[in-house]
Amino acid sequence: MNTPNTTYDAIVIGAGAGGLSAAARLVAAGRKVLVVESLDRVGGRASSEKIDGFTVNIGAIAIELGGVFEETFNLLNVPLDLREPSPATVFRIDGKVINVAKGGWGMLLGTFTKQAAKIGTKFADARAGDLPEAKMTTKEWLAQYTKNDTVHAIFRNLCAAIFAANADEVPARAFLTYFAVKGAFKRFGFCPRGTVGLWNDLADGIRKAGGEIWLNAPVTELHAQDGLATGVTVMKDGMPTRVHARTVISNIGPRATVDLPGGEAFGREYISQAHSVPKPSANIVINFATQTRLVDVPGLVTFGKTRRLCNMGELTATCPELAPAGWYQYVAYAVPIPAIGDFDEKTEIEAGLQDLRDEFPGFAQAKMLSVRVMRDGWPAQRSCAGFDMPQTTPLANLWHVGDAVKDYGDGGTQACAYTGREAAKHATAHLDVSRAEVTV
Ligand SMILES: Cc1cc2nc3c(=O)[nH]c(=O)nc-3n(C[C@H](O)[C@H](O)[C@H](O)COP(=O)(O)OP(=O)(O)OC[C@H]3O[C@@H](n4cnc5c(N)ncnc54)[C@H](O)[C@@H]3O)c2cc1C
C-alpha cells in the first residue's frame, strides 16, 4: 500500500457537479484539496462523449445562469462558456409551437381549461408559503382543479423534464417549490463543446488554484475512527493508496458511500436510511441527427400529450459546432412509467421512439447516435425531488453532495452546485474549529 505523507484538508470522492463545485469553493478559500474520480473524465452524469464526429451529451445539457453554479465558476475566475437560446423554452402541443415567454403559463393553460386562473392563484399561494402537504402528488393536486387531459399531459411532461419522474410520483410540494417558489430554470445555456467542456474548465481552474484531481482513481475503502472520517483508500496507477484527510466530501450518493468497505462506521440506522430514503428516478436519452431541420426552435421544446416523450432540443441551433457540417443534432428525453421503480426498457424505449415518429415524420430518416437508459446506479436523478437525504452524516466531518441530497424541491446541476457550496461551508467551519483546538 502506498501512503503519501500529505494530509489533505478535504478529499472529494467523485468529480461530478456536486464534487467539483465543493472542490472549487474549498480551493478558492485556500484549502488543500484532492478530488478522486473513478472514470477517465470529469463531469459524472453531466459529461459528454464523441460519437461519429458528433459531440453527444450524456446527461445535463441546459445549465442555469445567474445562480450558485455561475457563482462557483466566478470564484475561480473561470469563464462560463454557455450560449443562451432565445426563447429558452416553448411548448409543442398538437403540432403547434407555443412560446410562453409572451403570455406566461396562464395563457398556455387558459387555452385548455377554464380553471387556469384558479391554478395561477394556487401558484401565488405557494409563493406566499401555502404549500400542499408533502404526500400529495402533483397529479392529485392538479386533479382538484381540472380534468383536462392536455393540462395533465403538460404537468406530467414538466415533472418528467425537470425531475425525471411522473406527475403521480413527484410531490406537489416539490413541484410548486421548484416552479413557483424558486422560479427556477428561466435562463440557461448550452456549452458549445458539450457539457464536459464546462467541467474541464472548472477542473483546470481547480488545478491552477492548487487543487489536485486524480482520474482513473476509484475509492475502494473509507477509513473512520471515533465518529470522524480519517481518509480513504484509492486505486492510483493500479496500486492501493491510503490518503489522509481532515474532512471528506462524497459525491457518489449516500447509498454507494455507506456501501464502501469501512461504511459500517455510519451505524446501522443510517445505513438503512441511505438504502431506503433516496428514490432514484430514470430517463431515456435519445440522441439523433437529421440533414433537414425537424423543428425551428433554438431552446427546449416541452410536449403535450405523448406516451413517454417529455422534451427535446436541437442543440445545433445555438451550438452548430457540436455536429459535422450539414447536420442538425437533437437530444430527446423520454421518462418511463414508472420512473421510480422497475420498468421494461425495451417497451419504454419503443414508446419514446414512437412519440418521435408521431411528432416528426422526418424522424424516420434520422441518424441515430445513441439511446441511453439512465437508471439504478447511474440514474437521471439519484433521488427524485422531495425524497432527498440531508447532506450531514453521522460522521461529523463527512458530507454528501450531488442529486441525492438536494435542497427541498431543487433539481439539476444548479441544485448540485448548491450542495457543493453547503458542503464547502461545513468543511471550512470544521477545519477552522479543529485548527483552533490544535493552537489552544
Ligand atoms: C439524461 C439527463 C439529462 C439531464 N439534463 C439536465 C439538464 O439539462 N440540466 C441540469 O442542470 N441537469 C440535468 N440533469 C441532471 C444532472 O446531470 C445531474 O443531476 C448531475 O449531473 C448529478 O451530479 P452529481 O453531483 O450528483 O454527480 P454524479 O454525476 O453522480 O458524479 C459522481 C461521480 O463520482 C464518480 N464515482 C462513483 N463512484 C466512485 C468511487 N468509488 N470513487 C471515485 N469516484 C467515483 C462517478 O464516476 C461520477 O463521475 C440531467 C440528468 C440526466 C441523466
The ligand as a Gaussian input file, in Angstrom:
#p B3LYP/6-31G(d) Opt

LIG

0 1
 C      -30.314000      12.489000     -19.237000
 C      -30.149000      13.558000     -18.228000
 C      -30.421000      14.873000     -18.563000
 C      -30.229000      15.876000     -17.641000
 N      -30.450000      17.165000     -18.015000
 C      -30.117000      18.158000     -17.175000
 C      -30.105000      19.496000     -17.630000
 O      -30.394000      19.770000     -18.798000
 N      -29.743000      20.467000     -16.751000
 C      -29.344000      20.172000     -15.486000
 O      -28.983000      21.098000     -14.744000
 N      -29.334000      18.909000     -15.023000
 C      -29.686000      17.889000     -15.845000
 N      -29.592000      16.597000     -15.437000
 C      -29.216000      16.305000     -14.055000
 C      -27.702000      16.390000     -13.823000
 O      -26.982000      15.853000     -14.909000
 C      -27.368000      15.611000     -12.553000
 O      -28.235000      15.979000     -11.514000
 C      -25.935000      15.905000     -12.100000
 O      -25.032000      15.801000     -13.179000
 C      -25.564000      14.928000     -10.997000
 O      -24.329000      15.311000     -10.461000
 P      -23.791000      14.754000      -9.093000
 O      -23.097000      15.869000      -8.393000
 O      -24.854000      14.051000      -8.329000
 O      -22.630000      13.752000      -9.501000
 P      -22.518000      12.500000     -10.489000
 O      -22.735000      12.947000     -11.881000
 O      -23.268000      11.328000      -9.993000
 O      -20.958000      12.206000     -10.342000
 C      -20.432000      11.355000      -9.375000
 C      -19.036000      10.954000      -9.828000
 O      -18.500000      10.055000      -8.865000
 C      -17.737000       9.058000      -9.573000
 N      -17.597000       7.889000      -8.706000
 C      -18.535000       6.942000      -8.431000
 N      -18.029000       6.037000      -7.579000
 C      -16.753000       6.423000      -7.293000
 C      -15.724000       5.889000      -6.469000
 N      -15.874000       4.770000      -5.729000
 N      -14.540000       6.552000      -6.422000
 C      -14.340000       7.703000      -7.136000
 N      -15.283000       8.227000      -7.940000
 C      -16.480000       7.602000      -8.012000
 C      -18.562000       8.825000     -10.818000
 O      -17.778000       8.239000     -11.843000
 C      -19.019000      10.230000     -11.165000
 O      -18.134000      10.884000     -12.039000
 C      -29.788000      15.558000     -16.341000
 C      -29.516000      14.240000     -15.990000
 C      -29.679000      13.243000     -16.933000
 C      -29.323000      11.850000     -16.569000

